[in-house]
């Protein structure tokens, strides 16, 4: 689950999806081709691309060209990316405003940037070992029963050892103290009602939820966590429609801002957070890097959101601050709804 091959595959998948959403531009190089019929549609071609169907005039037939197409398609390394990344990191409000205003050819579109950054984030997580655990116990009740049996086995072993010692052996006093502690733990667990018959843990009272979701989480939490992680990057786009209504409420009386504006804002913001998590996960692998990663998250994330909010919508400091505070309160709600949806999807 955290192998290098799966990580590379996730990064490639994200790059190809981003490329499918927004193909690159400006790839042509060399001299202008001689006018000739298009190999695809037959229309006369007098430039680098066919004016009728858009196919490139030059058709490569070499392994080197195939390798170039793979690297270019996966990594999306064209002029748009280098125009987009600096603004996304340091001037997100300007990037959002300019894209909404119509400067589309200069920048990677929000959805293409989001797809690539999210898949790259999960790929890096797997490379550095951040993944769902696979060794969780089969269920809460089973874990408690196993621990109780282990305590009883320790009591039996201590009693057997004590019986084999002579009455004057000082070890008998040590064993008596250990037995007192073990027996106290057993009594406490017995009084705590941990058996499945006495307490039905996690039941909601809704039959289809209990059967399809709660029971599966109790029986095999490792598998459900793996499904949660897998669905996390497959359905990460759900964060966009879940977030847009909150932005609409914040600007409900300002009709110049439409749902499209909010979608661009949210998508670019989520793209930056994915890139921020990539940097944090890499920092966490170096000695004493965890503290720097936490500092980067606590300062970089909120500061980026505030700057994007203020300059994308042209707000005053006061208007940006109170909206920023409300968004911070709404973020846990959006994440909770997202996790609930992932949990339901993992049950099927």
C-alpha positions in Angstrom: 0.0 0.0 0.0 2.9 2.4 0.5 5.2 1.0 -2.2 7.1 3.1 -4.6 5.3 1.6 -7.6 1.9 2.6 -6.3 3.2 6.1 -5.5 4.5 6.6 -9.0 1.3 5.3 -10.4 -0.7 7.7 -8.4 1.4 10.7 -9.6 1.1 9.5 -13.2 -2.6 9.1 -12.8 -3.0 12.7 -11.5 -0.8 14.1 -14.3 -2.8 12.3 -17.0 -6.1 13.5 -15.5 -4.8 17.0 -15.3 -3.6 16.9 -18.9 -7.0 15.5 -20.0 -8.7 18.4 -18.4 -6.4 21.0 -19.9 -4.0 20.0 -22.8 -0.8 21.9 -22.9 -0.1 24.7 -25.4 2.8 26.2 -27.2 4.6 22.9 -27.7 5.6 23.5 -31.3 9.3 24.2 -32.1 11.5 24.6 -35.1 10.6 26.1 -38.5 7.1 26.7 -39.8 6.1 23.5 -41.8 5.6 23.6 -45.5 1.9 23.7 -46.5 0.6 20.1 -46.8 -2.6 18.2 -46.3 -3.4 17.3 -42.7 -2.8 13.7 -42.0 -5.9 13.6 -39.8 -8.6 15.5 -41.8 -6.9 16.4 -45.1 -7.3 20.1 -44.8 -4.3 22.2 -46.0 -1.9 23.1 -43.2 0.3 26.2 -43.4 1.2 26.5 -39.7 2.4 24.3 -36.8 -1.2 23.1 -36.3 -4.1 22.3 -38.5 -6.6 25.1 -38.5 -9.5 22.7 -39.0 -9.0 19.9 -36.5 -6.0 21.2 -34.4 -3.6 18.3 -35.0 0.1 19.1 -35.1 1.6 19.4 -38.5 4.7 17.5 -37.5 4.1 13.8 -36.8 6.9 12.1 -34.9 7.9 8.5 -35.2 10.7 8.0 -32.7 11.1 6.5 -29.3 12.6 9.7 -28.0 9.5 11.6 -29.0 7.3 9.1 -27.2 9.4 9.5 -24.1 9.1 13.3 -24.4 5.3 13.0 -24.7 5.1 10.8 -21.6 7.2 13.1 -19.4 5.4 16.2 -20.7 1.9 14.7 -20.3 2.6 13.3 -16.8 4.4 16.3 -15.3 2.6 18.9 -17.3 5.8 20.9 -17.6 4.8 23.7 -20.0 4.8 27.5 -19.7 1.5 27.5 -18.0 2.8 25.7 -14.9 5.7 28.1 -14.4 3.3 31.1 -14.8 0.8 29.5 -12.3 2.9 28.2 -9.4 4.6 31.5 -8.3 1.2 33.3 -8.3 -0.5 30.3 -6.6 2.0 30.3 -3.8 2.6 34.1 -3.2 -0.2 36.0 -5.0 -3.2 33.6 -5.0 -5.8 36.4 -5.0 -4.2 37.9 -8.2 -4.2 34.5 -9.9 -7.8 33.9 -9.0 -8.9 37.3 -10.2 -7.0 37.2 -13.4 -8.2 33.7 -14.3 -11.8 34.7 -13.7 -11.3 37.9 -15.7 -10.4 35.8 -18.8 -6.6 35.3 -18.7 -6.9 31.6 -19.4 -4.1 30.8 -21.8 -1.4 31.9 -19.4 -2.3 29.8 -16.4 -3.1 26.1 -15.6 -6.9 25.9 -15.1 -8.0 25.3 -11.5 -9.3 21.8 -12.0 -6.2 20.7 -13.9 -4.0 22.1 -11.1 -6.2 20.5 -8.4 -6.1 17.0 -10.0 -2.3 17.0 -10.4 -1.6 18.4 -7.0 -3.9 16.1 -5.1 -2.7 12.9 -6.9 0.9 14.1 -6.4 0.2 14.7 -2.7 -1.0 11.1 -2.1 1.9 9.7 -4.1 4.4 11.6 -1.9 2.4 10.4 1.2 3.0 6.8 0.2 6.6 7.4 -0.6 7.3 8.8 2.9 5.2 6.2 4.6 2.1 8.2 5.4 -0.7 5.6 4.8 -3.5 3.8 6.5 -2.4 1.2 9.0 -2.9 -2.4 8.0 -2.4 -4.1 11.4 -5.5 -2.9 13.3 -7.4 -5.5 15.4 -10.5 -7.1 13.9 -12.8 -5.3 16.4 -13.1 -3.5 19.7 -14.7 -6.4 21.6 -12.2 -8.9 20.2 -9.3 -6.7 21.3 -10.7 -6.4 24.8 -11.3 -10.1 25.2 -7.8 -10.9 24.0 -6.3 -8.5 26.5 -8.4 -10.0 29.3 -7.1 -13.5 28.3 -3.6 -12.2 28.4 -4.0 -10.8 31.9 -5.4 -14.1 33.1 -2.5 -16.0 31.5 -0.1 -13.7 33.4 -1.9 -14.3 36.7 -1.7 -18.1 36.1 2.0 -17.9 35.3 2.8 -15.8 38.4 0.8 -18.2 40.7 2.6 -21.2 39.2 6.0 -19.5 39.8 5.0 -18.5 43.4 4.0 -22.1 44.2 7.4 -23.4 43.1 9.3 -21.1 45.4 10.3 -21.9 49.0 8.4 -19.9 51.7 11.4 -17.8 52.7 12.2 -16.7 49.1 12.0 -12.8 48.8 10.7 -13.3 45.2 7.4 -14.4 46.7 6.7 -10.9 48.0 7.4 -9.4 44.5 5.0 -11.9 42.9 2.3 -11.1 45.5 2.6 -7.4 44.6 2.4 -8.2 40.8 -0.6 -10.5 41.4 -2.4 -7.8 43.3 -2.0 -5.4 40.4 -3.0 -7.9 37.8 -6.1 -9.0 39.8 -7.1 -5.4 40.2 -6.9 -4.8 36.5 -9.1 -7.9 35.9 -11.7 -6.8 38.4 -11.8 -3.3 36.8 -12.3 -4.7 33.3 -15.0 -7.0 34.6 -16.8 -4.0 36.2 -16.4 -1.9 33.0 -18.9 -4.0 31.0 -16.8 -4.4 27.9 -18.5 -7.5 26.6 -20.5 -7.2 23.4 -23.7 -8.4 25.0 -23.8 -5.6 27.5 -23.0 -2.7 25.3 -23.6 -2.4 21.6 -20.8 -0.1 20.6 -21.4 2.3 17.7 -25.0 1.4 16.8 -27.0 4.3 15.3 -30.4 2.7 15.4 -30.8 3.0 11.6 -30.7 -0.5 10.2 -29.1 0.0 6.8 -26.3 2.2 8.3 -25.6 -0.3 11.1 -25.4 -3.2 8.6 -23.5 -1.6 5.8 -21.2 0.8 7.6 -20.9 0.3 11.4 -20.6 -3.4 11.3 -18.0 -3.3 8.6 -15.9 -0.8 10.5 -16.1 -3.0 13.6 -15.3 -6.2 11.8 -12.4 -5.0 9.6 -11.2 -1.5 10.5 -7.9 -1.9 8.5 -9.8 -2.6 5.3 -12.2 0.3 5.9 -9.3 2.7 6.6 -7.6 1.5 3.4 -10.9 2.2 1.5 -11.1 5.6 3.2 -7.6 6.5 2.0 -8.2 5.1 -1.6 -11.5 7.0 -1.9 -9.9 10.1 -0.4 -7.9 10.9 -3.5 -10.4 9.4 -6.0 -13.3 11.6 -4.6 -11.2 14.6 -3.4 -13.1 16.7 -5.9 -16.1 16.5 -3.6 -14.5 19.1 -1.4 -15.2 21.7 -4.1 -19.0 21.4 -4.2 -19.1 20.9 -0.5 -17.3 24.2 0.0 -19.0 26.4 -2.6 -22.3 26.9 -0.6 -20.4 28.4 2.3 -18.7 31.0 0.0 -22.1 31.7 -1.6 -23.5 32.5 1.8 -20.6 34.8 2.6 -21.2 36.8 -0.5 -24.9 36.4 -0.9 -25.6 40.1 -1.0 -22.8 40.9 -3.5 -24.3 39.7 -6.8 -21.2 40.5 -8.8 -19.7 37.3 -7.5 -21.2 34.1 -9.0 -20.8 30.4 -8.2 -18.2 30.1 -10.8 -16.0 32.7 -9.0 -16.3 30.7 -5.8 -15.5 27.5 -7.6 -12.3 28.9 -9.0 -11.3 30.3 -5.6 -12.0 27.0 -3.8 -10.2 24.9 -6.4 -7.0 27.0 -6.4 -7.1 27.1 -2.6 -7.3 23.3 -2.4 -4.5 23.0 -4.9 -2.2 25.1 -2.8 -3.1 23.1 0.3 -2.2 19.9 -1.5 1.2 21.4 -2.5 1.7 22.6 1.1 1.1 19.1 2.4 3.6 17.7 0.0 6.2 20.2 1.4 5.2 19.3 4.9 5.5 15.6 4.4 9.0 16.0 2.9 10.1 18.2 5.8 8.8 15.6 8.2 11.3 13.1 6.9 14.4 15.1 7.9 15.7 15.4 11.4 13.8 17.9 13.5 11.7 18.7 10.4 8.4 18.0 12.0 8.4 21.2 14.0 9.1 23.2 10.8 6.4 21.4 9.0 3.9 22.2 11.8 5.0 25.9 11.8 4.6 26.0 8.0 1.0 24.7 8.3 -0.1 26.9 11.1 1.3 30.1 9.4 1.3 29.3 5.7 -2.2 27.9 5.4 -4.2 30.6 7.1 -2.1 33.4 5.6 -2.6 32.0 2.1 -6.4 31.8 2.6 -6.5 35.3 4.0 -4.5 36.8 1.1 -6.5 34.9 -1.5 -9.8 35.9 0.0 -8.9 39.6 0.3 -7.3 40.2 -3.1 -9.5 37.8 -5.2 -12.7 39.5 -4.1 -11.2 43.0 -3.6 -12.2 43.2 0.1 -11.1 45.6 2.8 -9.1 44.3 5.7 -12.1 44.2 8.0 -14.3 42.4 5.4 -11.6 39.9 4.7 -10.9 39.2 8.4 -14.5 38.4 9.4 -15.0 36.2 6.4 -11.7 34.5 7.0 -12.8 33.7 10.6 -16.1 32.2 9.5 -14.3 30.1 6.9 -12.0 28.7 9.6 -15.1 27.7 11.6 -16.7 26.1 8.5 -13.6 24.1 7.5 -14.1 21.3 10.1 -17.7 21.0 9.0 -16.7 20.6 5.4 -14.1 18.0 6.3 -16.6 16.1 8.5 -19.1 15.9 5.7 -16.4 14.8 3.3 -15.2 12.0 5.7 -18.8 10.9 6.2 -19.3 10.6 2.5 -16.1 8.6 2.2 -17.2 6.3 5.0 -20.5 5.6 3.2 -18.7 5.0 -0.1 -16.3 2.6 1.6 -19.2 0.5 2.8 -20.2 -0.5 -0.7 
